[in-house]
Amino acid sequence: MTPAEQIAQDSVDTFLQRLASADATPGGGSAAAVMGAMGAALAAMVCRLTVGKADYVAVQAEMQHALIEADALRERLVAMVAEDVAAFDTLMAAYRLPKANDADKALRSAAIQAGLQAATDAPLACARACADVVRLCDRVAQHGNLNVISDAGVGVLAAAAALRSAALNVYINAPTIKDRAFADSRLAEVEALQAEALPLAERVFGLVRGKMG
């Protein structure tokens, strides 16, 4: 198991201690993945407490499908904790490469640019997954067990916060990427994800709040 993978397997307390330390990793990108995974986990819980209940027979198939999707998203986002750490560590290693001569400088520059692209794509993938969690929470909030409907609301808020957090990690890397077509495409995608998912998250919150009386 790599050090990055070990971070994803830490207990909550150990992860938070690592997050609070002077080490650059894990950082905001990993935290975003954890927040997104929590959103997916809460959606899964609502599904599990809906499936098999007599009052929700009409939505059994929908909730079964949502449960499968929620578990898959949670696992994917947990894996992204390590992926974000690995991408950032690779970028930092590129910055530490020698620059004693022109050949060294060229190799270092190329490695930095490759690292910046990887460090941009990692949070963008997280943002995509978090947008999927928001969409999932919409379905779960519409059909889930009313006794735990607040958890669908907490899930969508976690996913929305995770999406915005992941977006920040795209924004911070994009300006220093020399391939502007690459950078602009990533910026455009993360903007589009937020434009769709964040208003939806607010609507889901309103839906949940309305079901609570």
Buried (B, 14 or more C-beta within 10 A) or exposed (E): EEEBBEBBEBEEEEBBEBBEEEEEBBBBBBBBBBBBBBBBBBBBBBBBBBBEEEEBEEBBEBBBEBBEBBBBBBEBBBBBBBBBBBBBBBBBEBEEBEBEEEEEEEBBBEBBBEBBBBBBBBBBBBBBBBBBBBBBBBBBBBBBBBEBBBBBBBBBBBBBBBBBBBBBBBBBBBEEBEEEEBBEEBBEBBEEBBEEBBEBBEBBBEBBEEBEE
